[in-house]
Amino acid sequence: MRITGGVAKGRHLVVPKGGAVRPTAGKVKQSLFNILPRDFSGITMLDLFAGTGNVTIEALSRGAAKAVLVEASERSAAVIRKNLGGLGFSERSQVWVLPVARALRSLAKRRETFDLIFLDPPYDQRLIGATLKLIAQSDLLTQAGTVVAEHSARENVKSNYGALVLHDQRRYGDTLLSFFKSAAKPDPAS
């Protein structure tokens, strides 16, 4: 795995040994970054089920200001920290080692918000819908922000989860990228 854009372009990432982690495929990652806005300057990002941290590290390379990566496996988190440190991104990132649901509750209590939320739960474990529902309930997305869910094409997502509305969907073999935006909130002045 390597970084495809930004200040760390061409640098390779360490990947955990064994098959416990399924990193976002290079083709899918490249497509994702071609779809998202080109300028990542100043954005804040939340990465759920971070695995290798591949997608967030790409965003940091392209100028993201801050990232929180949530990964339940200490072994995977250690690899993420090693990659972040090796690329000089440790100061702009935090790695949380805990279950995603707990992390979302904690972030909501802290009233954190993010411009980009990426989630890539293990395929076919029915985590996608439940996690999207928790994100919507936690109110973690900025008004102009985007939630991107990478999931198996066998897993259906609904057209909305609370205020999160499905905006776009792209298929790459067995992988779907589902893009959600916040539903427009009424203007209090009107």
C-alpha positions as CSV (number, residue, x, y, z in Angstrom):
1,M,0.0,0.0,0.0
2,R,1.2,3.4,-0.8
3,I,0.1,7.1,-0.6
4,T,-1.1,8.4,-4.0
5,G,-1.2,12.1,-3.4
6,G,-0.1,15.1,-1.3
7,V,3.1,15.6,0.6
8,A,3.7,11.8,1.3
9,K,2.9,10.7,-2.3
10,G,4.7,7.5,-3.2
11,R,5.5,6.5,0.4
12,H,4.6,3.0,1.4
13,L,2.6,2.0,4.5
14,V,3.2,-0.8,6.9
15,V,0.4,-3.4,6.9
16,P,-0.4,-5.7,9.8
17,K,0.5,-9.3,9.1
18,G,-2.2,-11.9,8.7
19,G,-5.6,-11.6,7.2
20,A,-7.4,-9.9,10.1
21,V,-7.4,-6.5,8.4
22,R,-8.8,-5.8,4.9
23,P,-7.3,-2.5,3.7
24,T,-9.2,-0.4,1.2
25,A,-8.1,-1.6,-2.2
26,G,-5.9,0.8,-4.2
27,K,-8.5,1.2,-7.0
28,V,-11.3,2.0,-4.5
29,K,-9.1,4.5,-2.6
30,Q,-8.0,6.2,-5.8
31,S,-11.7,6.4,-6.9
32,L,-12.8,7.8,-3.5
33,F,-10.2,10.6,-3.7
34,N,-11.2,11.4,-7.3
35,I,-14.8,11.8,-6.1
36,L,-14.1,13.8,-2.9
37,P,-13.2,17.5,-3.2
38,R,-9.6,18.0,-4.3
39,D,-8.7,20.4,-1.5
40,F,-8.4,18.8,1.9
41,S,-6.8,21.8,3.5
42,G,-8.1,22.3,7.0
43,I,-10.7,19.5,7.1
44,T,-11.3,17.3,10.1
45,M,-11.8,13.6,9.6
46,L,-13.1,10.7,11.6
47,D,-12.1,7.1,10.5
48,L,-14.2,4.3,12.1
49,F,-12.9,0.7,11.9
50,A,-9.6,2.3,10.8
51,G,-7.8,-1.0,10.1
52,T,-4.5,0.3,8.6
53,G,-5.5,4.0,8.6
54,N,-4.8,4.0,4.8
55,V,-7.7,6.3,3.9
56,T,-7.1,8.8,6.7
57,I,-3.3,8.9,6.1
58,E,-4.1,9.7,2.4
59,A,-6.3,12.6,3.6
60,L,-3.6,13.9,6.0
61,S,-1.1,13.7,3.1
62,R,-3.5,15.9,1.1
63,G,-3.8,18.5,3.8
64,A,-6.4,17.4,6.4
65,A,-5.9,19.4,9.6
66,K,-6.9,16.8,12.1
67,A,-8.0,13.1,12.2
68,V,-9.3,10.7,14.8
69,L,-8.9,7.1,13.9
70,V,-10.9,4.5,15.8
71,E,-9.8,0.9,15.8
72,A,-10.7,-1.8,18.4
73,S,-7.5,-3.9,17.7
74,E,-4.4,-2.8,19.6
75,R,-2.3,-4.6,17.1
76,S,-3.8,-2.6,14.2
77,A,-3.7,0.6,16.2
78,A,0.1,0.1,16.8
79,V,0.6,-0.2,13.0
80,I,-1.5,2.9,12.4
81,R,0.6,4.8,14.9
82,K,3.8,3.6,13.3
83,N,2.6,4.8,9.9
84,L,1.5,8.2,11.2
85,G,4.8,8.7,13.0
86,G,6.9,7.6,10.0
87,L,5.1,10.1,7.9
88,G,5.2,13.0,10.4
89,F,1.4,13.0,10.9
90,S,1.2,12.1,14.6
91,E,0.6,15.7,15.8
92,R,-2.5,16.0,13.6
93,S,-4.0,12.7,14.5
94,Q,-5.3,10.7,17.5
95,V,-5.7,6.9,17.5
96,W,-8.4,5.6,19.8
97,V,-8.4,1.9,20.7
98,L,-11.9,1.1,21.6
99,P,-15.2,-0.2,20.0
100,V,-16.7,2.2,17.5
101,A,-20.1,2.6,19.4
102,R,-18.2,3.7,22.5
103,A,-16.0,6.1,20.6
104,L,-19.1,7.7,18.9
105,R,-20.8,8.2,22.3
106,S,-17.6,9.8,23.7
107,L,-17.2,12.1,20.7
108,A,-20.8,13.2,20.9
109,K,-20.4,14.0,24.6
110,R,-17.4,16.2,23.7
111,R,-19.5,17.8,20.9
112,E,-16.9,17.0,18.3
113,T,-17.8,17.5,14.6
114,F,-16.1,16.3,11.4
115,D,-16.1,17.4,7.8
116,L,-15.5,13.8,6.6
117,I,-16.4,10.6,8.3
118,F,-15.2,7.4,6.8
119,L,-16.3,3.9,7.9
120,D,-15.2,0.6,6.7
121,P,-16.6,-2.1,9.0
122,P,-15.8,-5.8,8.5
123,Y,-17.9,-7.0,5.6
124,D,-21.1,-9.0,6.1
125,Q,-21.3,-8.5,9.9
126,R,-24.3,-6.2,9.7
127,L,-22.4,-3.3,11.2
128,I,-23.0,-0.7,8.4
129,G,-26.6,0.3,9.2
130,A,-26.1,0.3,12.9
131,T,-23.0,2.5,12.7
132,L,-24.7,4.9,10.2
133,K,-27.6,5.2,12.6
134,L,-25.2,5.9,15.6
135,I,-23.4,8.6,13.5
136,A,-26.7,10.3,12.7
137,Q,-27.8,10.2,16.4
138,S,-24.4,11.5,17.6
139,D,-24.6,14.7,15.4
140,L,-20.9,14.5,14.5
141,L,-21.1,15.6,10.9
142,T,-20.6,19.3,10.0
143,Q,-23.5,20.8,8.0
144,A,-21.5,20.6,4.7
145,G,-19.8,17.4,5.7
146,T,-19.8,13.9,4.1
147,V,-20.0,10.4,5.5
148,V,-18.5,7.7,3.3
149,A,-19.3,4.1,4.0
150,E,-17.3,1.4,2.3
151,H,-19.2,-1.9,2.5
152,S,-19.9,-5.1,0.7
153,A,-22.3,-4.9,-2.2
154,R,-24.3,-7.6,-0.4
155,E,-25.1,-5.2,2.4
156,N,-28.0,-2.9,1.7
157,V,-28.0,0.6,3.1
158,K,-31.2,2.7,3.5
159,S,-31.7,6.0,1.8
160,N,-31.5,7.8,5.1
161,Y,-30.5,7.3,8.7
162,G,-32.0,10.2,10.7
163,A,-30.6,13.4,9.2
164,L,-28.1,11.4,7.0
165,V,-29.3,11.1,3.5
166,L,-27.8,8.9,0.8
167,H,-26.4,11.2,-1.8
168,D,-24.4,8.9,-4.2
169,Q,-23.3,5.3,-4.4
170,R,-20.5,3.8,-6.5
171,R,-19.7,0.1,-7.1
172,Y,-16.2,-1.4,-7.5
173,G,-16.6,-5.2,-7.8
174,D,-17.9,-6.5,-4.5
175,T,-17.3,-3.1,-2.8
176,L,-19.8,-0.2,-2.6
177,L,-19.0,3.3,-1.6
178,S,-22.1,5.0,-0.2
179,F,-21.9,8.8,0.3
180,F,-24.2,10.5,2.8
181,K,-24.9,14.2,3.5
182,S,-26.8,15.9,6.2
183,A,-30.4,16.8,5.4
184,A,-30.8,20.6,5.2
185,K,-31.7,22.0,8.6
186,P,-34.4,24.7,8.6
187,D,-33.2,28.2,8.8
188,P,-34.2,29.5,12.3
189,A,-34.6,33.1,10.9
190,S,-37.4,32.0,8.6
